[in-house]
C-alpha cells in the first residue's frame, strides 16, 4: 500500500445501534472499491471486520476493526465499532483516533438507543458526522420517518442530502438534494447514472433543498445577502459551505442506501471524501517532557515524530499489535521509537496497515494516518510513542469505568496462573476489563461494563487460552461491630510440666463511633497489675481478633478496647499468654455487647430520560435504596442520586437496561457502612454457618 499524506486521509468511525448494519455497510464499501470480489455476510462469518471467532459465533461485532479503503486518490480508514453497549470501550478507542463519524441507522428500525448513544459520543468528542440510513431495500423502511425523528431530536442541523427513489416496491435510486438531480443505480457496485426525478419525490426534495439552502445562507454574510436577493448559489459556494458546516458540526448530512445490496455506497464514499475534514484540520497537543511545554503536533508531517497508541490487539492467532495514529512527523519501518510513558526504547522491524486480520506491510506512515506496530513489549493502549530526543506525552484516552462485577474461580485446580496470564492479555486489549483480588473475602473479581462483556470474556478464556472459569455471585464485604459497653475478663492459664503460661486481663469494649477504623486501644492500669511491657501483647490480641468477628467471620470495626486491670505471674507470664488472654476477653466481650452486622452502602447516580424516573425510583426502593434527590441535566434527562446497599447492586446493569431500553447509565462509589436490617443480618449469619459446615 502506498503512502498517503494528511490531505488525502480520512479517519472515520462507523457508529450505531447493535445490528443496524455497520459491518455490512463497511463490507459493501470494500466491495464497491474492489477490495473484495464477493461481499461477505455477517451470518456466514466471512466479513472483513468480524474475523474473531467470538464475533463469528455470536454474529455481532465485539472489537473495533480497522478497514482502510482506497477511494480514488484518498485513503479512508474506517473504524468499524461494536454497537452493543457492553463494548463501549472499543467505541471510545475508535473515536479517539477518528476525525469524523458515520452513524448508521436502519430505515426499518428507525432511531434506536444505540443511535442516540452514538450521537452523544460524537457530541462529547465534537466529531463531524453524517447519518447513513441503510436497509432501504426493505419494504418497511422509511427514510422520511427517520429524517423526521432525527429533526425532532436534533433540530435543524439535520440536513437530508438524499430522498430515495422506489419503483415496483424496489429501491432503484435516489435524488441528490444538493444538485437536485436524479440518480439510478447502474450495477451491483453502488454506482449510478443520471436519471429523472419522479413526481412523487418532488415535494420532499424541494422541502429538503430549501432548508439546506437556508442553512448554507447562514454560513456567511455574503451568502445571506445573495439568498435574500433570490440569487442561486454556485456549486463551489454550496460545497464550501457544506464542508464548513459539517466540520463545525452545524450541519449533519443524511444519506440513504442499502448495505446488503451495496447501494448508496458510491455516494457515501464521495460525500466522505468531499465533506469530511482531513486530520490536519484538527488540533492535537501533548506535553514535551524535555522542555515541559505544550507540543503542538496538529498532524504536521514536518514536525518531530509522535504517535498515540489507541488500541491493542493481543490475539494468540494473529499476534500482538499496537494500533497507532501518527500525531506528527513520519514513522518509518526501521525507526527507533521511545515510549515516554514507560521510559523504554524499541527498534521497529516492520510497520503495518491492518485491514481486518490482513497485515499489509508499509515502509512509512505520515502524520494523520493510522497503522500498526507488532510486538512492542512494554507499550499499552494510551501510551505515547516519540523520539528519545523529544519525548512527548499525550492525554490518556478517556474510558468508561466498569461497575458490573462477578466472582470467578478456576474450574480445574492448578489453572490459576494460566487464568491470570490469559486475563492480563485480554485486559491489554480491552481497557474496560479489570480484575480485583479481594483478599478479605478470599475471592477474585472480574469487572466489566455489562454481563454480556463478562460472558464473552469467559468464552474467550476457553477458546483462546484453553482455561475454564466458573462465574458466581460475589461475596459482599460486610463488617461487624457492637452497640453497647461491656466489661469482661480474659484469662489464659496453661501448665505442662515445665514453665507455664499465665495471662489475665480485665477489659472494657464499647463503640468507638468511628466505623472506618477497626479498633482504638487504650490502657488505664493503676498499680502495675499488668506490667507495661505486656501492653503491646494485649493490643496485638485485639488486633488479631478484629480480623474475624464472632457473628459471621467478617472484620470488626468501630471498637474501643480499654485494658483496665489484670494480674500476672512473675515466671509464667509472657507476651503470648497476654495476647491469648486478650483474644479470650474479646471473644466473650463482643458477644455480650450486642454485636451487629454492618453492610456497605454505595452512593449511586443514575442518569435516565425524564419518562423513566418513576420506574427507576420504584426499583431503587425495592432494592432498599434511599433516593436523596434529582438533578435535571441537558437532553431531557434526570440524574437520580441515591444511597443503596452494595448487596443490591448485583445484576443492576441488566435490569437498568431492561427498564430503560438500554439508554440508562449509572455509576457508584462506596460511601460508608450502616447497620443491616435484622432479616439481612440473619441471612448473612446463616450463610456464614453453611460455609463453615461445608469446610
N, C-alpha and C positions, 0 to 999 in steps of 0.2 A: 504493500500500500504506500502511495506517495505521501510526501509531507505537505500539510496544509497550514497556512498562516491564518491568524485570527480572523481576518475579514471574510475568510471562506470557511469558517467553522460555526456551527450552531449546536449548542448543547441543550437538549430538550427532554424534560421528564414527561413520561406518559402516566397520567394520574386518572383515578376514577374509582367507582364502586366495584367491589369484587364481582366478577362475572359479567361486567358490562362490555367486554370485548377489547381490552387494551392489547393483550398479547396477539390476538387475531389481527388487529389493525397494524401492529408492527410487522407481523408476518406478511400482511398484504403489501406493505410498502417495500419490504425486502423483495417480494415477488415482482412488484411494479418496476423496480430498478434493476432487475435481472440478477440479484444476489442468489436467489433460488429459482430453480426451473419448475418447481411444484410447490404450491402453498401447503405448509404443514397445518395440522389441525390439533387444537388442544386435546380433543377427545382421543386422538390417536397417539398423543405423546411425542410428536415429531416436530414441534416448533423450535425455532432458533432459541427463543427466550427460556422456555421451560425445559431445560435439559437435565435438571436434578431428578433423581429417581422419586423423591418425595413429591415433587411437583407433578410428575407424570402419573404417579399413583393417585393423587388427590384431585387432579385436573384443575388446579389453580396455582398461581404464582406465589412463591414463598420468599424468594430473594429478588433484589433488583438485578437486572441483567443489562449489560451494555451491548447495543446493536448499532454499530456505525453503518450508515447508509450513504453512498455517494450519489448526490443528485446534481446532474450537470457538472459544474465545477465546484460544488460546495459539499463539504463533509458534514453530515448531520449525525451527531452522537445521540442516539435515542437511549434513554434510561427507562426500561420497562419495569414498572414498580408493581408490587402486590397491592390488591385492593382490600384485602381483609384487614381489619383494624389491629389484629394481634401483631401484624408485621409492620407497624408504623415506623419502627426504627429504620427499616430498609428504605422507606419513603423519605425520611428525614436525611438519610445519607445521600439519596439521589438528588433531592432539591438543593442540597448544599453545593453540589457540583454543577447544577443546571443553571442556564441563563434565561430559560423560558419553559413553559409547560403547555402540553395539550391535555385538556380534561375531556375524557371520553364519556359520552352519555348514550345509553341505549335509547333509541327512539321509541322502543316498545315499552320499556320500564319507566322512562322519564327520569326526573330528578330524584335521586336516592340519597341516603345518608352519606354514602361514600363520595358522592358528587359534592356535597356541602363541605365535607371534611377536606377534600382536595382543594376546594376554593379557599377555605380558611388557611390551609398551609401555604397557598400561593400569596395570600394577603400578608401572612406573617413574614414571608421571605421577600415580599414585594416583587414577585415573579410575573413578568408579562405572560399572558396566556391566551390561548384560543380554545374554543369548545368544538369538538367534533361529534356530531350526532350520528351514530352508527346504527346498524340494523334497519336501514331504510328499505331494504328488500323485503321486509316483513309487512304483511297486510295491516297489522295492528300498530305499526309505527306511525307517529305523528310528529313531524318536525315543528309544526305550528304550536302544538301543545307544549313542547319542550321550550320553545322560544318564549312563549307567554309566561311559563313558570319561571324561567330564568329572569325575565324582566321584572316579574313580581318580587323575586328575591333580591335582585342585584341592580335594578333600575336601568337607567338609560345608557349605562356603559355597555350593555349587551347590544351588539351590532350584527344582525344576521347578514352574512355575505352570500348566502345561497337560499333558494327555495327549490324543493325537489320537483322533478317532472315525473309523473307516473302515467303510463298508458297500459290499458288492458290489465290493470292490477299489478303492473311490473314497474320497478324503479329503473327508468331508462336514461335519466339525465338530471340536470339542474339548471337553474337560472343563475348566472353570475350577476348579483345585485350591483356590484361596484361598476361593472361595464354595461349593465343592463343588456345582457346577451345570453341567448340560449346555448346550452351545451348538451350534446348527445354522446353517450358512451359508445366508442367505436370498436372496442375489443375488451378482452377479459383482463387487461393490464391496468384498467382505470383510466386509460387515455380517452380523449373526447374530441369531437369535431363541432364546429359551429352549427346551430340549429335555430328553429323558430321558438319564440316564447308562446306557449299555449295561452289562450284567452283566460282560462281559469287560474293561471298563475299571476296575471297582471295586477290584480288588486293588492296582493301581499307584496309583490315585487316593488310596486310603486310606493307602498307604505314604508317598507324597509329602506328603500333608497332615499326617500325624503328625509327619514330620520337620520340616515347615515350622512347625507349632505349637510344637515343641520349640525351634526356633531363635528364634521370637518370644518364648517364655518367658524365654530367656536375655538379652533386651534390657533387662529391669528386674526389680527385686526383687518389685514388686507383681505383675507378670505371672507370675513364677516361683511365687509363693505360690498364685495363682489356678490355675495349671496343676497343681500338686500336689494341690490340693483338688478337682480334677476339674471346675472351672467352665469354661464356654465363654467365649472372648474375644469381645468385641463387634467389629463390623466396623471401628469407629473405632480401637479398640486395635490390631487387626491391621494396618490400613493405615498407621497412625503408626509401628508397629514396623518394617514393611517399608521405609517411607520412610527411617527412621533406619538400618536395616541396609544398604540399598542405598547411601546416602550415605557410610557408613563403609567400604564395600567388604567388609563381613562377610557380605553376602547377595548372591548373583548369580542373579536370576530367569532361568529358561529357558522360552521361549515357542516355539510352533510355528506353521507356516503354509506357504504356497506363494507365492513371488514371482510366478511365471508366471501363476497363476490369481488373484492378488490376494486370497488367503485368509489370514486371521490378521492382516492389516494394521490393521484396525479395532482389534483387541485390543492390538496393539503400540503404536499411537498413544495409546490410553487409558493403557497402562502407562507410557509415556514421560512423558505429561502428569502422571500421578498420582505416580510414584515417583522420577523423576529430579530432581535439585536444580536450582533456578534459579541464575543466575550469582552472585547476591548471597550465596549460601551459601559461596562460596569466598573465600579471602584472596588479594589480589594487591598487592604493594608495589613501589614504584620508588624512585629517588633524586631528590630535589629538587636541581637544580643551584644554585638560588638560596640555599637555606638549608643545603645539604649535610646534610640529614637525611632519614630514611625517610619516604616519602609513602605513606600507607595508602589506596590507591584503592578496593579492595574492591567495585568495581562499584556505587558510590554515585553516583546521578544528581545529588545535591545538592552534590557537590564540584566543584572546577575540572576542566575538560575534559582528558582524556588518553586516548590510544589507542595500541595497538601494531599495526604492520603485520606480519601473519603470513604473507602470501603476495603475490606479484606476478604479474600476467598481462601479458605483453608480446607479444600476438598481433597481427600486422600486419593481420588482418581485423577484429578487434573493438576494437583499440586497447590502450593501457596502462592497467591498473587496479591500484591498491594496495588489497588486501583488509585491512580493519581490524576489530579487536574493540575496542569502546569500554570502557575500563577505569574511567573516572569521568566524571561530568558529562554534558553533552549536546552532540552535534556537529550544528550547523545547516548547511544547504546554502550559506549565504553567509558562513561563518566564515573568519577569517584564522587559519591554523594555523602552528605553529612546529615545525620538525624539530630536536629537541635534539641528536641525534647529528651532524647536518651543520651546525647553526647557521644554517639558512636559514628564511625565512618565505614562505608562499604563500597566496594567496586562493583559496578554493574557488568554483567557479561552479555546480557540480552535485554532488549526492550520490546514490548509487545503492544499491539492493539487487540483487545478481545472482541469477538463477535459471538455472543453466546459462549459456548465452550471452545470455539475455534480460536487458536492463538496465531495471530498474524505478526510476524517479526518486522520491526521497523528500525531504521537507523537513528532517527531523531524525532522529537516531538516539540512543536513550538508552543509558546505561551497561548493559553486558551484551549488547548487540546486535552484530550483525556486518553490515558494509556495505562499499561500495567507493567509492573516490575516483579519478576519472580524471585522467590526465596530470600527475602530480606528477613534476617533472623530476629532483629530487635524491634522492627517497625510495626506499629499498630495503627488502627483507624484513628484519624485525628492528628497524627504526628505530621510535622513539617520536615520536608527534605530541602536542603540547600547546599551551598558550598561551605567548607570549613572556614574559608577566608571571610565569608559574610553570612554567618548563621542567622536564620530568620525563624521566628515562631508566629504562626497564625492562631487565631482564636479556635478553641476546640469546637467540634460540631455539637450543637445543642440536641440532645437526645431525650426522648420521653423516659420518665422514671418508671420502672416496673413495680407494681404494687401487688400483683397476684402471685401467691407462692404455694408450693406444695412440699411435702416431705418426700425425700427419695432415699432408697437404700438398695444395695446390690442384691440381685436375686441369687447369685451364686457367690459363695464365700471366696474371698481372695481376689475379687474383681475390683475392689475399692480403688486401687492405684490406677487401673485401666480406665475406670469411670472418671476419675479426677482428671487424667490426661485428656480424655476424649472431650469432657465438658470444657476444659480450658481452650481447646481448639474451636469448639462451637461458639464459645464466648468471644474469641477473636473475630469470628465472622459476624456475630450478632451482639451488638453492644447493649441491647435491652435485656439480655440474659445475664443473670448473676447468681452466684452460689454463696450461701452463708453457712458456716459451721456453728451450729447452736450447741455449744458445749454444755450449757446448763441443762438442756432437755435431752442431751445426747441424740441429736438428730441433725441431718443435713438438709438444708432447704434450697430449693430452686425457685428463683424469682423470674417472672416474665410479665409481658403486657396483658396476656389473657390465657385462658385454659387451652385454647387451640394451639397457641405457640408452644406451650409446655408439652402438649401431646406430640407435636411434630418433633420436638427436641428428643423426647424419649424414643420415638421411632427412628430418628437419625442415629442415635447411640447404637441401636441394634443393627441397622442396615449398614452403616459406615464403619463402625468400630467393633461390632460383634460383642457388645456388652448389654446386658439387660438390667433394667432398674424397675423397682416396684414403687409406685406413687401412692401416697396416702395423705390423709388429713393431718396437718401439723399439730404438734402439742402446743398449747398456749403457755406462755411464761407467767404462771400465777405466782403469787407471793403469799407468805403467812405473816401475821402479826398478832398482837394481843390488845385487849380492850381495858384491862384493869391492873392495878398494882397488887403484887403478892410478895410475901417473904417466905423463903424456903431454905432448907438446909441440904447440903450435899456432902456426903461422907464417903471416902474411899479408903478401905482398910483391907490389907492383904498380908497374910503371914505364911511363909512357905519354907520353914527351916532356917534359912539364913536371915539376911537383912530383909525387913518387911517394907510395906508401903503404907503411908498414912497421910491423908489429906482431909481437912474438914473445913467447909466454908458455909457461912450464912450470908445469903444474898437477897436483894430485892430486885424484882423485874417489873418494869412499868412501861407504858407507851412513851416514846421519846418525842412524838409529834413530827418526826422527820422521816417520811416513808422512802426517801431517796437514799438514806444511809442505813446499812444493816443494823448496826448497834453503836451505842455510846457506852464506854466503860468508865466507871469511877470507883474509887475506894474511900471508905470512911472508917478506917480501922483505928481504934484507940487502944493504947496499952500493949501493942505488939502481939496480939493474939494470933496474928498471921504475920510472919516476918516479911519485910518489904521485898526481899529477893524472890518471893513466890508470887508477887502480884502479876508479873508478866505471864506466868504459867496459868493463872486464873483467867486472865484475859484471852490467852490462847485457847483455853477450853471453850470460852464463849464464842470466839472467832470461828472455831471449827463447828460448833453446834448450830450456828445460824445458817450454815450451808444447806441444811436439810431439816425442815420443820417437822414437828411430830404429827401434824394432821394428814398431809398428803406428800410429804417429802420435798416441798418447794422451799426455796430460800426464805429466811425470816428477815423482815425489815422493821424499822421503827421501834427498836427495843432499847431501853436504857437499863443496863445491868450495873448494880452497885454492890460491891463487897463491903459488908458492914461488920462481920465478925467471923470467928472460926477458932480452930485450935491446931496445934501441930505437935509432932514428936521429934525430939532433938536428933534421933538416929534414923527413924524410918521415913520421915518426911522428905520428899524431893519434888522436883518440878513436875514430873509425870503424875505423881499422886495428886497434886493440887489441880492439874489440868483435868484429870478424870473426875475429881470431886466437883469441879465447876460444871462439867458436862452433865453429871447426875443432877445437880441443882437446876440446871437449865431445863432438862427434860421434865422434871417434876413441876417446876415453877410455871413453865409455859402452859401446861395442861390445866393448871389451876387459874390462869389469868385470862380466861375466856378467849381462847385462840380463834382466829377467823381467817378465811381465805380472802385475799385481795386479787382483783382481776385488773389487767392492763386496759386502760381507756385510751382510745385514739381520738385525736382532733381531726375531723374529716371535712372536706369540701367537695360538694357535688355540683357540677355545672350542667344544667339542662335547660331546654326551651321552657318558656313560661307554662305551656299547657301540661307539662309533666310534673310540676312542683307538688301537686296534691298527691299523686301516686307515690312520689319519692318520699315525701314526709310520712305517709302512711306506712310505707315499707320500713323506714328507719325506726318508727315506733315499734313495729313488730320485732325488730332486732334489738330492742331495748335502748335505742338511741334517743338522745335528747337534742331536739332542734334548737339552736341558740339564736338563729337569725338568718336573714336572707339579704343578699346584695344584688340589685339589678346590674347586669353588665350588657355591653353592646351586642347587637344582633338578636334582641328579644329573648335573652337568656337570663337565668337567675343562678346565683351562687348560693347554695344552701350550706350553712355552717352547722355542724352537729358534733356532739360527743357520742361515741359509740364503743361498746366493749370490743376488744380485738377478736374475741372468740366468735363474734357475729359477722366478721368480715369475710370468712371463708366462703367462696363462691359468689361474692358480691359483684365481681366483674361481669359474669354471665347474666346475673339477674338484672343488673342495671341496663345492660344492652337489650335484654328482653323487654324491659319496661319502656325503654325509650327508642326502640328500633335501631339501637346502635349509636345514637347521637350523644348520649350522656358520657361525661368524663368525671373521674373522681381522683382524689389524692388524699393521703392521710399521713399523720406522723404520731408517734407515741406521745401522750400528754402526761399521764400520771397513773397511779394505782388507786383504786377505790374498793371498799368492801363489796364483795359479790353477794347477790341475793341468796337467801337460805337454800333455795332449790338448786341453784348453781353450785353452791358450796357442797351440798350433799352429793351431787353428781360427780364433782371433782374428786372428793374423798373416796367415793365408791370406785371410780376408775383407777385411782392410785392403788387401792386394795387389790383389785383384779390383776393389775400388772405385777404387784408383789407376789400374788399367789402363783402367777404363771412362771415367774422367775424362780 
